[in-house]
């Protein structure tokens, strides 16, 4: 559920697009937001796509650039059009460039496609995997020496020699249920696991995951529109309470194709393996294992010759333990080695805050970031100078700044200059001396800057846009509920605000552990579904942040929601709304709430559980019954239903549907592989049984994002706007 939810929260990124005036600024903008950018090894240049060519440009002198692969070089010999490059990577010697093109979507991402290799020295362009169907290769990666490429096709792992073209099948029993080198639906959605294999540092072996999903039942999506007879689309989907897929890790020797399975302790079906990397050498793997409840984390070193595993670190939590993807943009890959592989940096909330620790190969640990604050994410480890850079915001959970701390531990030093309140993002060079910097707040957005570290001097100025003073509508506030909970919030008042009048209020809600709504960033208060100007039409638009969201407010704040989804978060929202309705300019007879996915679930629960507060609700792609969602997400935050079913029932909208008094618009895509349309039908049945009248819009074959098909987005926006205006009329009274 994390990926789509995060995309919904990040829509502000596309609300403002700069007119790029110079080549240099464009490089930096691409580096910050594009998927096609890599740092040069020395950290002085970035390698990116520019006008369909792959170029290397100095970040300090952006006009100095070299074309690594021209449009002509990326044109196949048969004279067809130049490759439309989707992604690329370079070999360590920078001679071979691996190019992904002709990509196709697999559930959430365009992870299947064709791959080509451009050899710069020989000036040749060659497609790999030609024996396989078009657009069927996944996660291709060059070997460390650039002589081979490994990839997945049809659930098996292959390696291809670039000189001879010889293709070797490293696994041969792959099916839609025995999955080698990649993952099943639930691992991808909830752990961020997609690319499931790793080259050894010497290029002689490949470590890979195998997912055994043979016990996982298919959930059948039904397509009623694309043929005279309906057909089903199967999704291997483990519902909460159902036994998970088994996960295994093996190492294959490229030379002799011998496979050694790692002997990881514990039942593979009752544990997860969300992280694995080579242990800074070619002899060992390092593996993180979680138990099914995700309350116990074990870290093992595995001998790749005999598969024997030694546990070096263990951690427990009464709620759950997050994996790296939670603070690394949904990407669990990589391991933060230091001291030549003798130790690594680890993130834990064990002392009540998300902190950095140094852990050696014997499991000895040292706290690096003492203090009552959370590390939001690791930006870069600059071992040469003895520092680790990270994001944090000790005083304001809606903001983010760059800090650093010595690798020996100590007091964190703020690097972001004072006076730039808001959200700061940095992409730091491998040498730790240069960073691409973006600054965003509710009053301004500034990106494309190149700064030096740690002094933060500007090498290259970027683009800057400031919201004119007369258009600065967003106000941040705090509200304390009757339960004594202080919550952050933002509000946009009507354009022609008159404090003597009362205005309708529209609450935007999410409320679950996958994302924040109250962040100090550009466009944070934008409503992409409303046609027109909400403030101009006379609405108050408000969002408040309840306990359980991933705000940097400490472990207790985030994990208060354990076994409380649909209960505690909903009460926090309602109690905050009750306080807000006491404000003199708020019309308590015109109160609306809306949300998507988890926000849709919160909307339903607010409308049903607190009908005296909310009169109108628009719920999109909601989980109507928590027992219908996937096991990794739901069991992480709610436990296992066979052990305690009560919180699942109490927190589900279907349980409270009989209390509906107001106006409900429920929206769902019938092709939603994430939150199944089944949730809508269960909710519909419950509402019908109590003769509760409501409005429904089902979008045929649309996924969780409800974005597919001509006219869909416009139709959804029109529907949303008309319903809101009809049942929660705008304007002061």
WOGINOR-V354521 format. One record per backbone hydrogen bond with DSSP energy under -1.0 kcal/mol. NH is the residue of the N-H (numbers start at 1). CO is the residue of the C=O. E is the energy in kcal/mol with one decimal. If there is no record, write none. Layout:
BEGIN
nh->NH co->CO e->E
nh->NH co->CO e->E
END
This chain:
BEGIN
nh->5 co->1 e->-1.5
nh->6 co->2 e->-2.8
nh->7 co->3 e->-2.0
nh->8 co->4 e->-2.1
nh->9 co->5 e->-2.0
nh->10 co->6 e->-1.2
nh->11 co->8 e->-1.0
nh->13 co->10 e->-1.9
nh->14 co->11 e->-1.4
nh->15 co->12 e->-1.4
nh->26 co->22 e->-1.8
nh->27 co->23 e->-1.9
nh->28 co->24 e->-1.7
nh->29 co->25 e->-2.6
nh->30 co->26 e->-2.7
nh->31 co->27 e->-2.4
nh->32 co->28 e->-2.1
nh->33 co->29 e->-2.1
nh->34 co->30 e->-3.3
nh->38 co->47 e->-2.5
nh->40 co->45 e->-2.9
nh->43 co->40 e->-1.3
nh->46 co->57 e->-2.4
nh->47 co->38 e->-4.0
nh->48 co->55 e->-2.3
nh->50 co->53 e->-3.1
nh->54 co->69 e->-2.2
nh->55 co->48 e->-2.8
nh->56 co->66 e->-3.0
nh->57 co->46 e->-2.6
nh->58 co->64 e->-2.5
nh->59 co->44 e->-2.1
nh->64 co->61 e->-2.5
nh->66 co->56 e->-3.1
nh->68 co->54 e->-2.4
nh->69 co->54 e->-2.0
nh->74 co->70 e->-1.6
nh->75 co->72 e->-1.4
nh->79 co->76 e->-1.9
nh->83 co->74 e->-2.8
nh->85 co->83 e->-1.2
nh->86 co->100 e->-3.3
nh->87 co->100 e->-1.1
nh->89 co->98 e->-1.8
nh->91 co->96 e->-2.4
nh->94 co->91 e->-2.0
nh->97 co->118 e->-2.3
nh->98 co->89 e->-3.0
nh->99 co->116 e->-3.2
nh->100 co->87 e->-2.8
nh->101 co->114 e->-2.5
nh->104 co->112 e->-3.5
nh->106 co->109 e->-3.7
nh->108 co->106 e->-1.5
nh->109 co->106 e->-1.4
nh->111 co->109 e->-1.9
nh->112 co->104 e->-1.8
nh->113 co->137 e->-2.4
nh->114 co->101 e->-2.8
nh->116 co->99 e->-2.2
nh->117 co->126 e->-3.2
nh->118 co->97 e->-2.7
nh->119 co->124 e->-2.9
nh->120 co->95 e->-2.9
nh->123 co->119 e->-1.4
nh->124 co->119 e->-1.4
nh->126 co->117 e->-2.3
nh->128 co->115 e->-2.4
nh->132 co->129 e->-1.7
nh->137 co->113 e->-1.9
nh->138 co->152 e->-2.3
nh->141 co->150 e->-2.3
nh->143 co->148 e->-2.5
nh->146 co->143 e->-2.0
nh->149 co->160 e->-2.0
nh->150 co->141 e->-2.6
nh->151 co->158 e->-2.2
nh->152 co->138 e->-2.3
nh->153 co->156 e->-2.3
nh->156 co->153 e->-1.6
nh->158 co->151 e->-3.1
nh->159 co->168 e->-2.1
nh->160 co->149 e->-2.8
nh->161 co->166 e->-2.5
nh->162 co->147 e->-2.5
nh->165 co->161 e->-2.2
nh->168 co->159 e->-3.0
nh->170 co->157 e->-2.6
nh->171 co->157 e->-1.2
nh->175 co->178 e->-2.2
nh->179 co->211 e->-2.7
nh->180 co->155 e->-1.6
nh->181 co->209 e->-2.5
nh->188 co->184 e->-2.0
nh->189 co->185 e->-2.5
nh->190 co->186 e->-2.8
nh->191 co->187 e->-1.9
nh->193 co->187 e->-1.6
nh->196 co->181 e->-2.1
nh->198 co->207 e->-3.0
nh->200 co->205 e->-2.5
nh->203 co->200 e->-1.7
nh->206 co->252 e->-2.0
nh->207 co->198 e->-2.8
nh->208 co->250 e->-2.7
nh->209 co->196 e->-2.4
nh->210 co->248 e->-2.5
nh->211 co->179 e->-2.6
nh->212 co->246 e->-3.1
nh->213 co->177 e->-3.5
nh->216 co->213 e->-1.4
nh->219 co->235 e->-3.0
nh->221 co->233 e->-2.8
nh->223 co->231 e->-3.1
nh->231 co->223 e->-1.7
nh->233 co->221 e->-3.1
nh->235 co->219 e->-1.9
nh->237 co->217 e->-1.8
nh->240 co->629 e->-2.9
nh->242 co->239 e->-2.5
nh->246 co->212 e->-2.1
nh->248 co->210 e->-2.4
nh->250 co->208 e->-2.5
nh->251 co->260 e->-2.3
nh->252 co->206 e->-2.7
nh->253 co->258 e->-2.5
nh->254 co->204 e->-2.5
nh->257 co->253 e->-2.2
nh->260 co->251 e->-2.7
nh->262 co->249 e->-3.1
nh->263 co->307 e->-3.2
nh->264 co->262 e->-1.7
nh->272 co->290 e->-3.3
nh->277 co->286 e->-2.0
nh->279 co->284 e->-2.5
nh->280 co->278 e->-1.7
nh->285 co->302 e->-2.1
nh->286 co->277 e->-3.0
nh->287 co->300 e->-2.4
nh->288 co->275 e->-2.3
nh->289 co->298 e->-2.9
nh->290 co->272 e->-2.4
nh->291 co->296 e->-1.7
nh->292 co->270 e->-1.8
nh->294 co->291 e->-1.8
nh->297 co->315 e->-3.1
nh->298 co->289 e->-2.7
nh->299 co->313 e->-2.7
nh->300 co->287 e->-2.7
nh->301 co->310 e->-2.5
nh->302 co->285 e->-2.7
nh->303 co->308 e->-2.9
nh->304 co->283 e->-2.3
nh->307 co->303 e->-2.4
nh->310 co->301 e->-2.7
nh->312 co->299 e->-3.0
nh->313 co->299 e->-1.2
nh->315 co->297 e->-2.2
nh->317 co->295 e->-2.1
nh->321 co->294 e->-2.4
nh->326 co->323 e->-2.1
nh->327 co->324 e->-2.1
nh->330 co->325 e->-2.4
nh->331 co->328 e->-1.2
nh->337 co->335 e->-1.7
nh->338 co->343 e->-3.0
nh->342 co->339 e->-1.1
nh->343 co->338 e->-1.7
nh->344 co->359 e->-2.6
nh->345 co->336 e->-2.6
nh->346 co->357 e->-2.8
nh->348 co->355 e->-2.2
nh->352 co->349 e->-2.3
nh->355 co->348 e->-3.1
nh->357 co->346 e->-2.8
nh->358 co->366 e->-2.8
nh->359 co->344 e->-2.7
nh->360 co->364 e->-2.2
nh->361 co->342 e->-1.5
nh->363 co->360 e->-2.1
nh->366 co->358 e->-1.8
nh->368 co->356 e->-3.0
nh->369 co->356 e->-1.0
nh->373 co->371 e->-1.7
nh->375 co->354 e->-2.7
nh->376 co->391 e->-3.3
nh->379 co->389 e->-2.2
nh->380 co->389 e->-1.4
nh->382 co->387 e->-2.5
nh->387 co->382 e->-2.3
nh->388 co->405 e->-2.3
nh->389 co->380 e->-3.6
nh->390 co->403 e->-2.5
nh->391 co->377 e->-2.4
nh->392 co->401 e->-2.2
nh->399 co->396 e->-1.7
nh->400 co->422 e->-2.2
nh->401 co->392 e->-2.3
nh->403 co->390 e->-3.3
nh->404 co->413 e->-1.9
nh->405 co->388 e->-1.9
nh->407 co->386 e->-2.3
nh->409 co->406 e->-2.4
nh->410 co->368 e->-1.5
nh->413 co->404 e->-3.1
nh->415 co->402 e->-3.1
nh->416 co->402 e->-1.6
nh->423 co->440 e->-3.8
nh->424 co->400 e->-1.7
nh->425 co->438 e->-2.6
nh->427 co->436 e->-2.2
nh->429 co->434 e->-3.1
nh->432 co->429 e->-1.8
nh->435 co->451 e->-2.4
nh->436 co->427 e->-2.6
nh->437 co->449 e->-2.5
nh->438 co->425 e->-2.6
nh->439 co->446 e->-3.7
nh->440 co->423 e->-2.4
nh->441 co->444 e->-3.1
nh->445 co->465 e->-2.7
nh->446 co->439 e->-3.5
nh->447 co->463 e->-1.9
nh->449 co->437 e->-1.5
nh->450 co->460 e->-2.2
nh->451 co->435 e->-2.6
nh->452 co->457 e->-2.6
nh->453 co->433 e->-2.3
nh->456 co->452 e->-1.7
nh->459 co->450 e->-3.4
nh->460 co->450 e->-1.6
nh->463 co->447 e->-2.5
nh->465 co->445 e->-2.9
nh->467 co->443 e->-3.5
nh->471 co->468 e->-2.1
nh->472 co->469 e->-1.2
nh->473 co->471 e->-1.5
nh->475 co->491 e->-2.8
nh->477 co->489 e->-2.8
nh->479 co->487 e->-2.3
nh->481 co->485 e->-2.2
nh->484 co->481 e->-2.2
nh->487 co->479 e->-3.1
nh->489 co->477 e->-2.2
nh->490 co->543 e->-2.2
nh->491 co->475 e->-2.4
nh->492 co->541 e->-2.4
nh->495 co->535 e->-1.9
nh->497 co->494 e->-1.1
nh->501 co->498 e->-2.6
nh->503 co->585 e->-2.8
nh->505 co->590 e->-2.2
nh->506 co->540 e->-2.9
nh->507 co->592 e->-3.0
nh->508 co->542 e->-2.7
nh->509 co->594 e->-2.3
nh->515 co->512 e->-1.3
nh->519 co->517 e->-1.0
nh->520 co->398 e->-3.1
nh->521 co->519 e->-1.7
nh->524 co->521 e->-1.8
nh->526 co->523 e->-2.0
nh->537 co->533 e->-2.2
nh->539 co->534 e->-2.3
nh->540 co->504 e->-2.7
nh->541 co->492 e->-2.1
nh->542 co->506 e->-2.6
nh->543 co->490 e->-1.9
nh->545 co->488 e->-2.5
nh->548 co->557 e->-1.5
nh->549 co->546 e->-1.2
nh->553 co->551 e->-2.7
nh->555 co->352 e->-2.6
nh->558 co->554 e->-1.9
nh->559 co->555 e->-3.0
nh->562 co->559 e->-1.5
nh->563 co->637 e->-3.3
nh->564 co->561 e->-2.9
nh->567 co->564 e->-2.3
nh->568 co->564 e->-1.4
nh->571 co->567 e->-2.2
nh->572 co->568 e->-2.6
nh->573 co->569 e->-2.0
nh->574 co->570 e->-2.5
nh->575 co->571 e->-3.1
nh->576 co->572 e->-2.2
nh->577 co->573 e->-2.5
nh->578 co->574 e->-2.4
nh->579 co->575 e->-1.6
nh->580 co->576 e->-2.3
nh->581 co->577 e->-2.4
nh->582 co->579 e->-1.3
nh->583 co->580 e->-2.0
nh->586 co->583 e->-1.7
nh->587 co->503 e->-3.0
nh->590 co->587 e->-1.7
nh->592 co->505 e->-2.9
nh->593 co->616 e->-1.7
nh->594 co->507 e->-2.3
nh->595 co->618 e->-1.7
nh->597 co->620 e->-2.6
nh->599 co->596 e->-2.6
nh->601 co->597 e->-2.1
nh->602 co->598 e->-2.3
nh->603 co->599 e->-2.2
nh->604 co->600 e->-2.3
nh->605 co->601 e->-2.4
nh->606 co->602 e->-2.6
nh->607 co->603 e->-2.5
nh->608 co->604 e->-2.5
nh->609 co->605 e->-3.2
nh->610 co->606 e->-1.7
nh->613 co->610 e->-1.9
nh->614 co->610 e->-1.9
nh->615 co->591 e->-2.0
nh->616 co->591 e->-1.7
nh->617 co->663 e->-2.7
nh->618 co->593 e->-2.1
nh->619 co->665 e->-2.2
nh->620 co->595 e->-2.1
nh->621 co->667 e->-2.8
nh->628 co->625 e->-2.4
nh->629 co->626 e->-1.1
nh->631 co->238 e->-2.4
nh->634 co->630 e->-1.9
nh->635 co->631 e->-2.2
nh->636 co->632 e->-1.2
nh->637 co->633 e->-1.5
nh->638 co->634 e->-1.8
nh->639 co->635 e->-1.6
nh->643 co->640 e->-1.8
nh->644 co->640 e->-1.6
nh->649 co->645 e->-1.7
nh->650 co->646 e->-2.8
nh->651 co->647 e->-1.9
nh->652 co->649 e->-1.2
nh->654 co->624 e->-2.2
nh->655 co->652 e->-1.2
nh->656 co->653 e->-1.4
nh->659 co->656 e->-2.1
nh->660 co->657 e->-1.8
nh->663 co->615 e->-3.3
nh->665 co->617 e->-2.4
nh->666 co->695 e->-2.9
nh->667 co->619 e->-2.5
nh->668 co->697 e->-1.9
nh->670 co->699 e->-2.2
nh->671 co->702 e->-1.3
nh->672 co->669 e->-1.3
nh->679 co->676 e->-2.2
nh->681 co->677 e->-2.0
nh->682 co->678 e->-2.4
nh->683 co->679 e->-2.0
nh->684 co->680 e->-3.0
nh->685 co->681 e->-2.4
nh->686 co->682 e->-1.7
nh->687 co->683 e->-2.5
nh->688 co->684 e->-2.7
nh->689 co->685 e->-2.2
nh->691 co->688 e->-2.1
nh->692 co->687 e->-2.9
nh->695 co->664 e->-3.1
nh->697 co->666 e->-2.5
nh->699 co->668 e->-2.4
nh->702 co->699 e->-1.6
nh->706 co->703 e->-1.4
nh->712 co->709 e->-1.7
nh->715 co->711 e->-2.4
nh->716 co->712 e->-2.8
nh->717 co->713 e->-2.3
nh->718 co->714 e->-2.4
nh->719 co->715 e->-2.7
nh->720 co->716 e->-2.6
nh->721 co->717 e->-2.5
nh->722 co->718 e->-2.7
nh->723 co->719 e->-2.2
nh->724 co->720 e->-2.3
nh->725 co->721 e->-2.6
nh->726 co->722 e->-2.1
nh->727 co->723 e->-2.4
nh->728 co->724 e->-2.5
nh->731 co->538 e->-1.3
nh->733 co->502 e->-1.8
END
